[in-house]
Amino acid sequence: MAVKNRRRVEPWVGPWLRQSRIRQRGMLPKGRKHEKNMAAIASRLNVHISIVSRIELGESLFPCDELPAILEAYGLTLASFGTEARRAAA
């Protein structure tokens, strides 16, 4: 059975993660800024930095069961994700 009128949804999770990482990094003292760079996120997730880059650009998807680990690596909560999801759906 063919799917009709399938619309493309713009990715928002990856770009939101990137914005959150950059915003949090700006609030850290100079000596701790390395904690919020892409290499640190990749290390926490045990993936290559290119995967983190593709996720942040919205070019790569990840399974929903990995969401809690990804949010934790970025220092975010499920509550903040829920707030952003409601905003994106509106």
C-alpha atoms as an extended CHARMM CRD file, in Angstrom:
* protein
*
        90  EXT
         1         1  MET       CA              0.0000000000        0.0000000000        0.0000000000  PROA      1               0.0000000000
         2         2  ALA       CA              1.4360000000        3.3430000000       -1.0330000000  PROA      2               0.0000000000
         3         3  VAL       CA              1.6800000000        6.2320000000        1.3720000000  PROA      3               0.0000000000
         4         4  LYS       CA             -0.0070000000        9.3430000000        0.0100000000  PROA      4               0.0000000000
         5         5  ASN       CA              0.8150000000       12.9590000000        0.7400000000  PROA      5               0.0000000000
         6         6  ARG       CA              3.7290000000       12.2130000000        2.9880000000  PROA      6               0.0000000000
         7         7  ARG       CA              5.0240000000       15.5170000000        4.2610000000  PROA      7               0.0000000000
         8         8  ARG       CA              8.5810000000       16.2050000000        5.2800000000  PROA      8               0.0000000000
         9         9  VAL       CA              8.9800000000       17.3350000000        8.8460000000  PROA      9               0.0000000000
        10        10  GLU       CA             11.8420000000       19.6690000000        9.5920000000  PROA      10              0.0000000000
        11        11  PRO       CA             14.2080000000       18.2890000000       12.2400000000  PROA      11              0.0000000000
        12        12  TRP       CA             14.2320000000       20.2550000000       15.4840000000  PROA      12              0.0000000000
        13        13  VAL       CA             15.7830000000       17.9260000000       18.0830000000  PROA      13              0.0000000000
        14        14  GLY       CA             19.3480000000       18.0750000000       16.7690000000  PROA      14              0.0000000000
        15        15  PRO       CA             19.4150000000       21.8360000000       16.2370000000  PROA      15              0.0000000000
        16        16  TRP       CA             17.8210000000       22.3120000000       19.6830000000  PROA      16              0.0000000000
        17        17  LEU       CA             20.5490000000       20.1200000000       21.2450000000  PROA      17              0.0000000000
        18        18  ARG       CA             23.2130000000       22.2300000000       19.5050000000  PROA      18              0.0000000000
        19        19  GLN       CA             21.6700000000       25.5020000000       20.6850000000  PROA      19              0.0000000000
        20        20  SER       CA             21.4240000000       24.1630000000       24.2370000000  PROA      20              0.0000000000
        21        21  ARG       CA             25.0620000000       23.0210000000       24.1950000000  PROA      21              0.0000000000
        22        22  ILE       CA             26.2770000000       26.3980000000       22.9330000000  PROA      22              0.0000000000
        23        23  ARG       CA             24.1080000000       28.3160000000       25.4260000000  PROA      23              0.0000000000
        24        24  GLN       CA             25.3310000000       26.1750000000       28.3570000000  PROA      24              0.0000000000
        25        25  ARG       CA             28.9200000000       26.4680000000       27.1830000000  PROA      25              0.0000000000
        26        26  GLY       CA             28.6650000000       30.2460000000       27.2350000000  PROA      26              0.0000000000
        27        27  MET       CA             27.6430000000       30.1490000000       30.9010000000  PROA      27              0.0000000000
        28        28  LEU       CA             30.6190000000       28.0170000000       32.0060000000  PROA      28              0.0000000000
        29        29  PRO       CA             33.8230000000       29.4960000000       33.4050000000  PROA      29              0.0000000000
        30        30  LYS       CA             36.6820000000       29.6100000000       30.8940000000  PROA      30              0.0000000000
        31        31  GLY       CA             38.4680000000       26.5720000000       32.2970000000  PROA      31              0.0000000000
        32        32  ARG       CA             35.3830000000       24.3290000000       32.0030000000  PROA      32              0.0000000000
        33        33  LYS       CA             34.2150000000       25.1980000000       28.4640000000  PROA      33              0.0000000000
        34        34  HSD       CA             35.7010000000       21.9320000000       27.1810000000  PROA      34              0.0000000000
        35        35  GLU       CA             32.9350000000       20.0620000000       29.0580000000  PROA      35              0.0000000000
        36        36  LYS       CA             30.3680000000       21.2320000000       26.5100000000  PROA      36              0.0000000000
        37        37  ASN       CA             32.2150000000       20.7820000000       23.2270000000  PROA      37              0.0000000000
        38        38  MET       CA             31.2280000000       18.1670000000       20.6530000000  PROA      38              0.0000000000
        39        39  ALA       CA             34.1890000000       15.9430000000       21.5140000000  PROA      39              0.0000000000
        40        40  ALA       CA             33.0690000000       15.7490000000       25.1520000000  PROA      40              0.0000000000
        41        41  ILE       CA             29.4940000000       14.9150000000       24.0930000000  PROA      41              0.0000000000
        42        42  ALA       CA             30.7770000000       12.2350000000       21.7050000000  PROA      42              0.0000000000
        43        43  SER       CA             32.9200000000       10.7650000000       24.4700000000  PROA      43              0.0000000000
        44        44  ARG       CA             29.9540000000       10.5980000000       26.8680000000  PROA      44              0.0000000000
        45        45  LEU       CA             27.8430000000        8.8810000000       24.2200000000  PROA      45              0.0000000000
        46        46  ASN       CA             30.7220000000        6.6270000000       23.1300000000  PROA      46              0.0000000000
        47        47  VAL       CA             30.3230000000        7.6320000000       19.4680000000  PROA      47              0.0000000000
        48        48  HSD       CA             32.4720000000        9.4200000000       16.9100000000  PROA      48              0.0000000000
        49        49  ILE       CA             32.3250000000       13.2100000000       16.8350000000  PROA      49              0.0000000000
        50        50  SER       CA             30.9410000000       13.1070000000       13.2750000000  PROA      50              0.0000000000
        51        51  ILE       CA             27.8100000000       11.3550000000       14.5660000000  PROA      51              0.0000000000
        52        52  VAL       CA             27.2550000000       14.1350000000       17.1050000000  PROA      52              0.0000000000
        53        53  SER       CA             27.7400000000       16.6930000000       14.3420000000  PROA      53              0.0000000000
        54        54  ARG       CA             25.1760000000       14.9820000000       12.0760000000  PROA      54              0.0000000000
        55        55  ILE       CA             22.6600000000       14.7400000000       14.9300000000  PROA      55              0.0000000000
        56        56  GLU       CA             23.0730000000       18.4410000000       15.7480000000  PROA      56              0.0000000000
        57        57  LEU       CA             22.6320000000       19.3750000000       12.0920000000  PROA      57              0.0000000000
        58        58  GLY       CA             19.4640000000       17.2840000000       11.8440000000  PROA      58              0.0000000000
        59        59  GLU       CA             21.0470000000       15.0260000000        9.2240000000  PROA      59              0.0000000000
        60        60  SER       CA             21.0270000000       11.8860000000       11.3480000000  PROA      60              0.0000000000
        61        61  LEU       CA             18.2920000000       10.2730000000       13.3770000000  PROA      61              0.0000000000
        62        62  PHE       CA             18.6080000000        8.2460000000       16.5620000000  PROA      62              0.0000000000
        63        63  PRO       CA             16.2600000000        5.7180000000       18.1820000000  PROA      63              0.0000000000
        64        64  CYS       CA             13.9000000000        7.1250000000       20.7860000000  PROA      64              0.0000000000
        65        65  ASP       CA             15.2380000000        4.7110000000       23.4130000000  PROA      65              0.0000000000
        66        66  GLU       CA             18.5670000000        6.5740000000       23.1960000000  PROA      66              0.0000000000
        67        67  LEU       CA             16.9610000000        9.9370000000       23.9870000000  PROA      67              0.0000000000
        68        68  PRO       CA             17.5040000000        9.7900000000       27.7940000000  PROA      68              0.0000000000
        69        69  ALA       CA             21.2320000000        9.0600000000       27.3390000000  PROA      69              0.0000000000
        70        70  ILE       CA             21.5870000000       11.8310000000       24.7620000000  PROA      70              0.0000000000
        71        71  LEU       CA             19.7960000000       14.3490000000       26.9640000000  PROA      71              0.0000000000
        72        72  GLU       CA             22.0050000000       13.3590000000       29.9060000000  PROA      72              0.0000000000
        73        73  ALA       CA             25.1520000000       13.8340000000       27.8090000000  PROA      73              0.0000000000
        74        74  TYR       CA             23.9790000000       17.3540000000       26.9840000000  PROA      74              0.0000000000
        75        75  GLY       CA             23.0150000000       18.0750000000       30.5950000000  PROA      75              0.0000000000
        76        76  LEU       CA             19.3180000000       18.3610000000       29.7090000000  PROA      76              0.0000000000
        77        77  THR       CA             16.1970000000       16.8140000000       31.2290000000  PROA      77              0.0000000000
        78        78  LEU       CA             13.1450000000       15.0540000000       29.8430000000  PROA      78              0.0000000000
        79        79  ALA       CA             11.0830000000       17.9650000000       31.1680000000  PROA      79              0.0000000000
        80        80  SER       CA             13.0310000000       20.4860000000       29.0720000000  PROA      80              0.0000000000
        81        81  PHE       CA             12.6760000000       18.1770000000       26.0730000000  PROA      81              0.0000000000
        82        82  GLY       CA              8.9100000000       17.9650000000       26.6600000000  PROA      82              0.0000000000
        83        83  THR       CA              8.6220000000       21.7390000000       26.8070000000  PROA      83              0.0000000000
        84        84  GLU       CA             10.5120000000       22.1010000000       23.5380000000  PROA      84              0.0000000000
        85        85  ALA       CA              8.4870000000       19.3050000000       21.8870000000  PROA      85              0.0000000000
        86        86  ARG       CA              5.2380000000       21.0960000000       22.7500000000  PROA      86              0.0000000000
        87        87  ARG       CA              6.6250000000       24.3470000000       21.3550000000  PROA      87              0.0000000000
        88        88  ALA       CA              7.7740000000       22.6420000000       18.1530000000  PROA      88              0.0000000000
        89        89  ALA       CA              4.3880000000       20.9590000000       17.6620000000  PROA      89              0.0000000000
        90        90  ALA       CA              2.4820000000       24.2400000000       17.9130000000  PROA      90              0.0000000000
